[in-house]
Amino acid sequence: MPTTHLDEADLNNLIADLENRWGAKSVDMLKDNSIRDRIPEIVLLRWETFIRQRIMLREHDGKVRSEYLSQIPKSSTQNRVTSKEMSELAA
């Protein structure tokens, strides 16, 4: 079976499609058994998988972003441009 790589936008679209099709938000689908009872099991599994993948992707993105930002040297106050200097540069 071929591998499909989904980004956060793809997952958001897939989840939104399921929410629209079944008339329920993901949070409600996860908590409310009366909603879950009217949705086929294969659809529930797919929906839950998309939600789980989105959570994992967001966590991974957060870790990558944090690691990247930790490697950028913090600027000192000596190198900062004042608002007066900015307005002079903009003129």
C-alpha positions in Angstrom: 0.0 0.0 0.0 1.5 3.4 -1.0 2.4 5.9 1.7 0.6 9.2 1.7 2.2 12.2 3.5 -0.3 14.7 4.9 0.5 18.1 6.3 -1.6 19.9 8.9 -3.7 21.7 6.2 -4.6 18.3 4.6 -5.5 16.9 8.0 -7.6 19.9 8.9 -9.5 19.6 5.5 -10.1 15.9 6.0 -11.4 16.4 9.6 -13.6 19.4 8.5 -15.0 17.2 5.7 -15.9 14.5 8.2 -17.4 17.1 10.6 -19.6 18.5 7.8 -20.6 15.1 6.5 -21.7 13.8 9.9 -22.9 17.1 11.4 -20.7 16.9 14.5 -17.5 18.5 15.7 -14.6 16.3 16.5 -14.8 16.9 20.2 -18.5 15.9 20.2 -17.7 12.8 18.2 -15.0 11.7 20.7 -17.2 12.3 23.7 -20.8 11.6 22.7 -21.8 8.0 22.3 -25.1 8.9 20.6 -23.1 10.6 17.8 -20.6 7.7 17.6 -23.5 5.2 17.3 -24.7 6.6 14.0 -21.3 6.7 12.4 -19.8 3.5 10.8 -16.8 2.1 12.7 -14.4 2.5 9.7 -15.3 6.2 9.5 -14.7 6.6 13.3 -11.4 4.9 13.0 -10.3 7.1 10.1 -11.6 10.2 11.9 -9.8 9.4 15.1 -6.6 8.6 13.2 -6.7 12.0 11.4 -7.1 13.7 14.8 -4.3 11.7 16.3 -2.0 12.4 13.4 -2.8 16.2 13.6 -1.9 16.2 17.3 1.4 14.3 16.7 2.2 16.7 13.8 1.6 19.8 15.9 3.7 18.3 18.8 6.6 17.6 16.3 6.3 21.0 14.7 6.5 22.6 18.2 9.6 20.6 19.1 11.3 21.5 15.8 10.4 25.2 16.2 11.6 25.3 19.8 14.9 23.6 18.9 15.4 26.0 15.9 14.7 29.0 18.0 17.0 27.8 20.8 19.9 27.9 18.2 19.3 31.5 17.2 21.5 33.8 19.2 19.5 36.2 21.3 20.1 39.8 20.3 21.7 42.2 22.8 20.2 45.5 23.6 23.2 47.1 21.9 22.1 45.8 18.5 18.5 46.8 18.7 17.2 49.6 16.6 15.2 52.2 18.4 11.8 53.4 17.2 13.4 56.8 16.3 16.0 55.0 14.2 13.3 52.9 12.5 11.3 56.0 11.6 14.5 57.6 10.2 15.2 54.5 8.1 11.6 54.4 6.9 11.8 58.0 5.7 
